[in-house]
Amino acid sequence: MTVCKVCFRHCDIAEGRTGACGARSCVDGVVTASNYGRITALALDPIEKKPLSRFCPGKKILSVGSYGCNLFCPFCQNYDISRSDGSEFDDEITPEGLAELALKYRDRGNIGVAFTYNEPLIGYEFIRDTAKLVRDMGMKNVLVTNGTAELEILEEIIPYIDAMNVDLKSFSEKTYSEVLKGDLKTTKAFIGRAVKSCHVELTTLIVPGMNDSEEEMRELSCWISGLKDSSGNVFGSKVPLHISRFFPRYKMNDVRATEVSLIYRLAEIASEKLEYVYTGNC
């Protein structure tokens, strides 16, 4: 058994087997990303779709995704790839190929590469190798992540990342552990480190009955407002928060969509502490 150190789970992976994320395997006694360079989605998107509202507005970015995820959200919007073992996906690309493709689309408004769609950090090696090349070409790198990775993994890629959107899915440790099978402390530590090195925006999907209380939004926005920059100055009130509406999906098809009025109310509450609050899917 070999221990994977990418996230808090520290899966013990037997030779030839795969960890809980479905994308890290043990080969010759070494844990590697079995989804390295294997892509499931590729699109030139508006930067606002990541969502990033205060980073290069009006620009586009080449978005790429693979398969696998280290969380188990029952409302996952991309469950067809996040819960896949990759067997149905044959497309592959090298870091050099992806960087060259990003450069090719520069004349169409592309500013770089966004690693997104599934959880990109379970294949952080591909991000690291590609992002270096993209940066050398004078282009930007964006990460869309659940933030459930150990800080030593973040340190490997953060020198090449220009912006992130991190899903802060709840501010309840119980919800994280019991519903998402995650760890809130890991995500909070990840965000706290990320804001010191790059532009960060956060997203919270409001799921009825899970994280939709005014009290939780007050706690969440208060914590964000206290985030500190690399000099130790409190600047969290300037970190953008996207509050998004839930629609029935995956294992939560029987749950009603979030009321639009509730999204606006929670945005009002968040705005008591934060300068930049955006509503989504309304």
N, C-alpha and C positions, 0 to 999 in steps of 0.2 A: 504494500500500500504506500502511495506517495501523497503527501499533503499539498493541496492547491492553496495558495496564499492570496488569491485575488480578492476574495470577499470574506466577510465575518464567518462564513460557514466552515472554512478550512476543511473542505471535503477530503476524506481519505479515499483516494481513487486507486483501484486495483489495476494492474497491467491490462491494457486493452479495453478498459471500461471508461465511462464518462461520468463527470460530476453532476450535481443537481441542476446546474444551468443548462445542461445538454450540449455544451460546446467546448468543454475542456476535458481532455483525455490524457491518460497515462500511456506513453510510448517509450519503451526501453528505459523505464524507471524515471522518466521526466514528464512533468505535466505541461502540455502545450495546448494551444488554441486549435482545436480541430476544425474551426470555422475560418481559419486564416485565409483571407482573400476570396472566400466563397460568398457571393453576393446574392441577395434575394430581392433587392429593390435598388433602383438607380433613377434619379429624376433631378431636373433643374428646377428648383423651387424658389419662390420668393422667400427672403430671409424671415419675413414676418410669420411664415408657417411653422417655424421651429418650436415654439414661437420666440422671436427676438424682436422687440419693439424699439429698443434704443441702441441697436448695434447695426451700423451700415443700412439704415432704412432705405427702402426702394431698390435695393440690390437683390441679386439672385445668388444661390449657392447650390453646388452640385451635391445632392444628398445621396448617401449610400448606406445600405443596411445589410446585415447578415442574418443569422438565426440564433436562437437561444436567449435565455434571460435568467438571472439569479433571483428574481422575485416571482411570486405566483398570484398576481392580482386577478381576482375573479371577474373584474370588469375590463380586462386588457383589450385595447383597441386593435392591437396587431397580433393577436394570439396565434394566428396561422403561421407566423414566422417565429414568434417568441417561444412557443411551445413545440416547435418542430425539432426533429433530430437531424435535419438537413438532408435527409436521404432523397427528397424530391427536388432538390435544387442542385443544378450542375454548373451554373455559371461561376467562373472564377476570374479574378483580376489581380495583377501584381500591384504593389505600391507604386512602381514606376508607371504602370499603365494607367492607374487612377489619377496620378498627379498630372500626367500628360493630357488626360481627358479633361481635367479641370482647366488646364491652360488653354486647351482647344476652345472651350466655351467662354473664355474671357471676353471675346468680342460680342457675346450675347448678354453681358452684364454679370457674368459669374465672378465672384470674388474668392472662391476657394472650394473647400470640401467640408461638408457636415456629416459627421458620423452619427447615425440616427436609426429610427424605425424599430430595431430590436434593442437590446442593451449592449452598446458597443464595448464597454469596458471588460466584458468577459473575453473579448478578443483584443485586449489592449496592445498586444505586440504589433498587430496590423496597423492600428492607429499610430503608434510610435513611429513605425517605419515609413508610413505614408506621410504623416504630418511633417516630418523632417524635410521630405522632398518638396511638399507643397510650400512650406515656409521658404525654402531655398529659391523657389520660383517667384517669390515676392507676393504670394497669395496667402489667404487666411484659413485657419482651421476652427471649426465649430464642433462642439460635443453636445449631444442631447442624451441625457443619462438619468438613471434613477439615483445616482450618487451612492450606490451600495457597493463601494470598493474600499479596500484598505488604503491608507494614505501613502504607503510605499509604492503602490501602483500609480496613484495620482502623480507622485513626484516624477515618475518616469516620463509622463506625457505632458505635464503642465508647462514645461518650457516652450512647447510648440502650439499650445492652444490659445486662441485669441478670445473666444467667447464660449459660454456654456448656457444651456437651459437645463436646470436640474429639477426633477419632479420631487417636490416635498409633498408626499401623498396624504399625510395626516400629521397631526402633532400629538398623537396618542401612541405610547409605546405598546399598549395592548393591541391596537389596531394593526400596527406594523408587524408584531410578532404572530398574532393569531389569524389575521385576515390576509396579509400580504406575505407572510412567512419571511419577513425582513427584520431589520434592526434600526430603529430610529436614531440611536446614538451614533451609529456608523455614518448615516446620511448627514446628520448635523455636523459631525466632525469634517466630513468631506466638503460640505458647503463652506464651513468656516475657513478651511484651507484654500479653497478655490477662489474665494473673493479677494484673497490677498495677491493673486497673480494674474487674473484675467477678468474680463467683463462677465458678470453672472446675472442671469434672470431666473426666477423660480416659477414653477407652475403647480397649482393645486387643483385637481379635479374634484369637484364637490359631488359626492355620492350620497343620495338620500339615506339617512339612517346610519351612515358610517362616520362622516366627518363634517356634517352640515350644521353644527351648532354655532351660535354666536360666540359662546365661551371659547370654543376651540380656535376659532378664527382670531379672537383677541390674543390668545396665547401664542399662536403661530406668528402673527404680525408683530407682536411685541418682541419675540425672539429675533426675528429678522432685523428689526430696527436696531438691535444691539450688536450686530456684526461689526467687526473691526477690520481696517485695512492693514497693509503690511507695516505701517508705522505705528499701529496700535490705536489709531484714531477711530472712534465710533462713527460709522457712516452708513449703517444698514438701512436707514430711512430712505436712501437713494437706490436701494436694490429693487428692481422692478418685480412685481408679483402678478402673475396671470391667474385669475380665478375662473375656472372653466366649468361649463355645464356638462353633466353626465347624460348619456343616452344609453338605453338598454343594450348590452353587449355581452358576448361570451357566456359566462356562467351566471350573469345577472340580467338575463333577458326579462325576468319577471319583476324587475324593479323599475318603478316609474322614472321618467326623465326628471331632472332637477327643475324646479320651478324657476323661471326667469327672474321673478321678483326676489327670490332668495339669493340668487347670484348677485344682483344689484345691492341687496341689503348687506351681504357679506363684504362686498367691495367697499361699501361705505365704512364699515367697521375697520377694515384693513387700512383705509385711507386716514384713519385717526393717527396711525403710526408711520405710514409709508407714503412717499411722494408720488410714486408711479404704480398705480394699480390698474390692471386691464381686465376686462371681462371677455370670455371666449365662448364660442358655440351658442351665442344668444341671438 
